[in-house]
């Protein structure tokens, strides 16, 4: 008798819950549909394509692990991987840290706060191609504004975009500059969630601003920081458009700048070897997955959730 | 009651979102009535990559529509850098434009993959078009396994442009048929004035308009006649490329490739009087013409290329082709057929777009531009060599830049770069059956 009653109760709950669930699925259906068609399905196809050799126009031939064997021995892939890591290792810490400082400063009650926030966010609104064009002009060897200023103060002009040492640096500068706005807005939102009572208590205890920053701000904004670090990390590992727009294929410094995505573009769309290009991008996918998995494990150590 | 209103709003919003998500997924092919009825209006898409030639193409299209009122032609320009990527994607998706330009670089690939309509029988049956109206080498560019897949549209050669005022100031005679490499270098050296930022020539890393011409003038070659061996291992080829590289690195009559990658542009320099000479293909005429019309103080002249061991220039020809799966194949052929007539080629010539492939019509093209004497371009056709191409060109063409740029930056010797390039290029050529 008791079990019958329970069963009846369970069925009753299910009907209401079922209605709730079906509404839920209906609501997210458009986005999920888009994700599957535009992201998941191409992902599966790329995996599949990496085991093929492509003659163009979708005509492919199964070649097993040939593309991956070539990948392992390819010095260009190795140097592209190193370039991508170099870029990421500078852009992520520098970019996130700078964004945090700016967010903290813009969280205080300074005059023109809204104006500054808008100015810092504006790069997000500009198209990456437009940003790259302007920065390329700034970095021009002979007529660029940066070299003009250098010459004006007596420093020698630098071939920013055409010498191996500085070309990657130029791309990194553009990468950091363009990521500040987005990260700053997100971190600002995270900062504003910190209850002011903590700061008041710290003031009573006589803590200075630096102490407050490291002991209150950082730990409490760490969940937001985690999000910003992960997204900037994944974005940086995928760098392509700035390189493509600022460093031409005739530029001898390209070898010390080209990233894995650039190499993928070169093989897939210029050399029309989509099989090998897909293998390269699968390699990048594995790298990103591994790094993200490590980050998720590490978050227990430095992210404070309350 | 409130609950059902909420439900109604939710349903409407949901279906609106779904419908907007799905309407975006349409293809961009032309819409029209049935393809069998000749009276139903048809719009053809004609895909090209040169904005400078757009007016000329539109003029031909308009003249065609006058003769065939139910067929309209929409000319679409996609810049060269994106044209082939876009076309390949269209080909994979079965959505090629009805009529489009074809280049020798890619003809083999497209025709072998059956992306192009076989026009052989149509040409034979046509009363308006005869292949004998075009130079045989140009017709052969669009033949694969004995079948014609395209009609020649134009041809181009590479010539030497020079700034008359800079030559006058330095009291040097304009380039003429006596010019050889020595005279060319001598003039370039006299015309270079670093203090004013003026150079004698722009020797940038370019194939068709750059070192290729020098290679053939030195009796070298880029590709063997049977297309099985790379010409980069030949001493004559290496010697020519060495001379070209020396222009910027040794004789310093040209900006270095590093300077070009750092922002300098040869075409801009010629148009602003910062360089005395530059080698450009005949497709650049519209660009220079516009510059001369805008800046009346710019006086440019055109001469045949200087002689090396022999006279040579690079020629190439474009063709008009029809997509194999065009929904309006008959109408598309009619348009291509029209563009192969003398009438259409005269329109093309008069627009100054490109030198028509139709025999003896080039005079109209030369006379269409009053600003310059362009007779050197057609005059060079007899001594020209085809812009090297083969089935695997998409693989070996990027290699040329990849290996030679180190030589242009002075990081390796020309000989080493050419050897590495020849090795990889031969590997690519070996994959062609």
Interface residues (C-beta under 8 A of the other chain):
Chain A: X23 X26 X27 X29 X30 X33 X34 X55 X56 X57 X58 X59 X136 X137 X139 X140 X141 X142 X143 X144 X159 X160 X161 X162 X163 X247 X248 X249 X250 X251 X252 X253 X254 X266 X269 X270 X271 X272 X273
Chain B: X10 X14 X17 X18 X21 X85 X88 X91 X92 X109 X113 X115 X204 X205 X257 X258 X259 X260 X261 X262 X263 X264 X394 X395 X398 X401 X402 X405 X406 X408 X409 X411
